[in-house]
């Protein structure tokens, strides 16, 4: 398993522009607009990510925080791979400037589903005056409520300046980790190539509600359908690498 350990900030939690929506938030303001080139690479061997959802925003527009209850939008991504609620919430949030919504998953190379999506993607996103933070949420597809992302990363200031960070695997604390394919989104089985033939689930099951808070994911236990050797990752290393460069 790859254990790239660049700038891994635990507290923060074929490169191409592949069919995506990059739109300004409804309340974006003109002025000192800066543009950034972002590259995201999946570092795991067996955990595909849902399509990316990124936003540039002011410091007061919080997306998620370790130790706090997940918002409905974050819960929907972490449990069901549903980007819609958080996408809509971000676009309606004061202080959010630009939103990028990807269209394909990030699938580790070598998996059966690697033809569906690349393991790395590059795109551009802009931020208006004062929107000098970057946040991101994507589901770890082969988990009950696991996700990765960034919350309020400070964007590069100078033209041409770049930074690279690693992102952790998080547990939303909203669903019990049964590791049963019946309780995990259906695409997991086909993308990874380990299947029991179960349909999977794209909706939350009230009987599995956990009522916890966001915390670092403990990893795959392997007690049911998920396999530690296939779906697992090093919980002390990042699951993704993000590079951000200011280009305008």
N, C-alpha and C positions, 0 to 999 in steps of 0.2 A: 504494500500500500504506500502511495506517495505521501510523504510527510514534510512538504515544503513549509518552512518555518520563517518566512520573511518577517515583516513587521506585524506580528500577531498581537492585536490588541484585544484581549479577552473582554475588556470592559466595553468595547465598542460593539462589543459583541463580536476549427479552421476560422481565425478571427475574421468576422464578416458582419455587415449590417444586414440582418435577416429579418424580413417582413415585420415591421414594428410600427407602433403609433408613438410619435413624439409631438405632444401638443402642449401649449401653454395652459396653465390653470386659468379658470374663469376670472380670477382676481389678480392675474399677473399685471405688473405695472411696467410701462416703458422706461427707458433711461439706461443707466450703465449696465447693459446686458453683456454677460460673459458666456462663452461657450466652452464646453469641456468634452474631451474625448475620453470615454470610459471603456475599459476592457475588463470583462469578468471571465474567470477561468474556474471551472469545476475541478477541484483537486482530488476528489474521491475516486475510488475504483467502481463503486456500485450504488451510488446515490444520485440519481438524476434530480435536477432542480426544475421546478415549474418555470414558465416564462418569467422574465425579470419585470419587476415593478420598481422604478426609481423615481425620486423626486428631488428637486432643488428647492430649498426653503430657508426662511429665516430661523434664527435660533429658537424662537418660541413655538415653532410648529413641530412638536414631538410626535414620533411615529410609534416607537415602542421603547420600553425600558426594562432591563433585567430587574426582577424583584417586584414588578408591578403587574397588574392584571392586563391581559391582552385585550385590545379593542376588538370589536366585532369584525372589523376588516382584517386584522392580523389573524384572528381565530379562523376566519374563513379560508385564508391562504394556507395556514398551518395544518388545518384538518382536511380541507376539501380541495385545495388547489384552486380556489375561486378568487380571482383577482378583482372581480367587479366591485364589491363593496368598498375595499380600500382605495381602488382607483377613483371611484366617485367621491369618496370622502376627501382624498387629497386635493382633488380639483376644486372642491368647495371650501377648503380650509384657508383662512386668512394667513398669509405668510408663505404659502406654497407658490412657487413661480413656474417651474417646468416639470412635466411628468412624462416619463418614458415607460411604455407598456410593450414588452416583447410579445412575440407570437409563437415561439417554439421553445421547447424545454432545452436545458443544457444537460447533455447526456455524456457520461464518461466514454472516451474512446474504447473500442473493443467490445462494448455491450451490444446485444442484438438490436437495441433501439438507437444505436448511434447514428443511423441514417435519418432518423426523425429530426434530430437537432445536434448541433456541434457541442464540443465540450468547452468552447470559448467563443465569446461574441464581443464585438466592438460596436459602439454607437456614440452618438453625440447628444448632449443635453445642455440647455441653456438656463441661466439664472439671471433674473433682473436685479436691480439695485437692492442690496441688503440680503439677497438670497444666497448666502455664502456657506450653506450646509447641504449635505447630500445624505439621503436615506434610501434604504432598499430592503425589500422583503421577498423571499422566494421559499416555497415549500421544499423540504427534503422529501421527495415523493414517496419513498419507501419507509415511511414512519406514520404513526398515528397523528401526531401534531407537532412534528419537528419542522424547523425552518432555519434559514440563515439570513443574514442581512447586516445592514449598518444603520445606526441611528445618530444623525447629526454629525457626520464626519465633516471637519473643516476642509473646505475646498482650497486648492492651490490659489495663491493670490497673484503671483507674477505670470505674465505671458510666457509660455514655454515651461513653466514649473510643473513638476509632476510628483505624485506620491503613490506608493504601493502599500496596501494593507492586506492582512489576512482576516477572514471572518469566521466566527465560531458557529457550531451547530447549537441551536437553542430548542428548548421544549416550551411550547406555549402555555403549558399547565392547564389546558382546557379539555383534554381527552386522555383517558387511561391508556397506557401503552400496552395494548393487548398483543401487538405484533402479529395479529391474525389478518390474513389477506381479506377476509370478509369485512373488516373494519377499516381498510386502507384503500385509497383511491385505486381504481382499476388499472390505470396505465402502468403502475409499478411492475406488474407481472410481465407484461410484454416488453417493456423497455429493458428490464434486467435479464429476463429469460429464465426466471424461477417462478413456477406457477403451480397452483393446486387446482386450477380450473374455476375457482370462485370468481364471482362477478366483481366483487369489491364494492366500495361505497363512496359516493360523492356528496353525501349529506351527513350532517352531524347526528349522532345517536344520543338522545338524552340519557340513556342508561349508562353511557360511558363518560358523562360529564365529570370533570375532575375538580373544578373550582379552585385551581391553584394559581400560581403566578409564573411569569416567564423566568426560566432559569436555564443554565447550561445543560444541554442534553447529555444524559448519562451514557448514551450510545446504545447499540443493539445488544439485547440480552440473549437472543436466540432461543427463547423459550417456546416459540410457536412456529409461524411460517417464515419469519425473517431469519436469515443466517448471518452469524457474526462475521464469517469469512467472506461473505459476498456483499451484504448490505452495510456492514459495519465500517467504522472509521476510527482513527486515532483521536480520542476526545481531547487530547492535549495539544492538538495541532489544528490549524485552520482547515475548513472544508472548501473554502474558495479564496481566490486571490483577486483583488480589485486594484486596477491601476487607473488613476485619474490624472489627466493632463489638461491644463488650460490652453486652448488653442486660439481664442479670440478674446 
